[in-house]
Amino acid sequence: MEFPNEHIIEDLYNTGILANVTNSKEYKELRHKYNEFYDSIKNEELKSKFSQLEEIKTEIFGQDDKDIFKIGFSMAVKILIEALTCEI
């Protein structure tokens, strides 16, 4: 899906949604659990490959999150416009 003013939606996503997620209690708990697991890996080659895999996974999930947010935001605006123009 193409958005002609994508930067507006990107700015909203980056300043509002992402900031709230990384400050949540759940996020901090999961991050702690992840760090403990990662630190337990003793094999350096395995640790390096795991890190590379995590970077790729993070990029994939980040792009998915942005796309889902854009689609949801666009749909919400369309619903709002339809509700405001509907004659009941």
C-alpha positions as CSV (number, residue, x, y, z in Angstrom):
1,M,0.0,0.0,0.0
2,E,1.4,3.4,-1.0
3,F,1.0,6.5,1.1
4,P,1.6,9.8,-0.6
5,N,2.5,11.6,2.7
6,E,4.2,8.6,4.3
7,H,6.5,10.8,6.3
8,I,3.6,12.0,8.4
9,I,2.5,8.5,9.4
10,E,6.1,7.5,9.9
11,D,6.6,10.4,12.3
12,L,3.5,9.6,14.2
13,Y,4.6,5.9,14.5
14,N,8.2,6.7,15.5
15,T,7.3,9.4,18.1
16,G,4.2,7.9,19.6
17,I,3.9,4.2,19.3
18,L,7.5,3.1,19.6
19,A,8.3,5.3,22.5
20,N,5.3,3.8,24.5
21,V,6.2,0.2,23.7
22,T,9.9,0.4,24.9
23,N,8.8,2.0,28.2
24,S,6.2,-0.6,29.1
25,K,6.7,-3.0,32.0
26,E,6.1,-6.0,29.7
27,Y,8.8,-4.8,27.3
28,K,11.3,-4.3,30.0
29,E,10.6,-7.8,31.5
30,L,11.0,-9.5,28.1
31,R,14.2,-7.5,27.4
32,H,15.6,-8.6,30.7
33,K,14.7,-12.3,29.9
34,Y,16.3,-11.9,26.5
35,N,19.5,-10.4,27.8
36,E,19.9,-13.2,30.4
37,F,19.5,-15.8,27.8
38,Y,21.9,-14.1,25.4
39,D,24.5,-13.7,28.1
40,S,24.2,-17.4,28.9
41,I,25.6,-18.3,25.4
42,K,29.2,-19.2,25.8
43,N,30.2,-20.2,22.3
44,E,31.3,-17.0,20.6
45,E,30.6,-18.2,17.1
46,L,27.1,-19.2,18.0
47,K,26.6,-15.9,19.9
48,S,27.7,-14.0,16.8
49,K,25.4,-15.9,14.5
50,F,22.6,-15.4,17.0
51,S,23.2,-11.7,17.0
52,Q,23.1,-11.5,13.2
53,L,19.9,-13.4,13.2
54,E,18.4,-11.2,15.8
55,E,19.3,-8.1,13.8
56,I,17.6,-9.4,10.7
57,K,14.5,-10.5,12.7
58,T,14.3,-7.1,14.3
59,E,14.3,-5.4,10.9
60,I,11.6,-7.7,9.6
61,F,9.4,-7.2,12.7
62,G,10.0,-3.5,12.7
63,Q,8.9,-3.2,9.0
64,D,5.9,-5.4,9.7
65,D,4.9,-3.2,12.7
66,K,5.2,-0.1,10.6
67,D,3.2,-1.5,7.7
68,I,0.4,-2.8,10.1
69,F,0.3,0.6,11.8
70,K,0.0,2.5,8.5
71,I,-2.8,0.2,7.3
72,G,-4.6,0.4,10.6
73,F,-4.2,4.2,10.8
74,S,-5.4,4.6,7.2
75,M,-8.4,2.3,7.9
76,A,-9.3,4.3,11.0
77,V,-9.3,7.6,9.1
78,K,-11.5,6.1,6.4
79,I,-13.9,4.9,9.0
80,L,-14.0,8.3,10.7
81,I,-14.6,10.1,7.4
82,E,-17.4,7.6,6.5
83,A,-19.0,8.1,9.9
84,L,-18.8,11.9,9.7
85,T,-20.4,11.9,6.2
86,C,-23.0,9.3,6.8
87,E,-26.6,10.5,6.8
88,I,-28.5,8.7,9.5
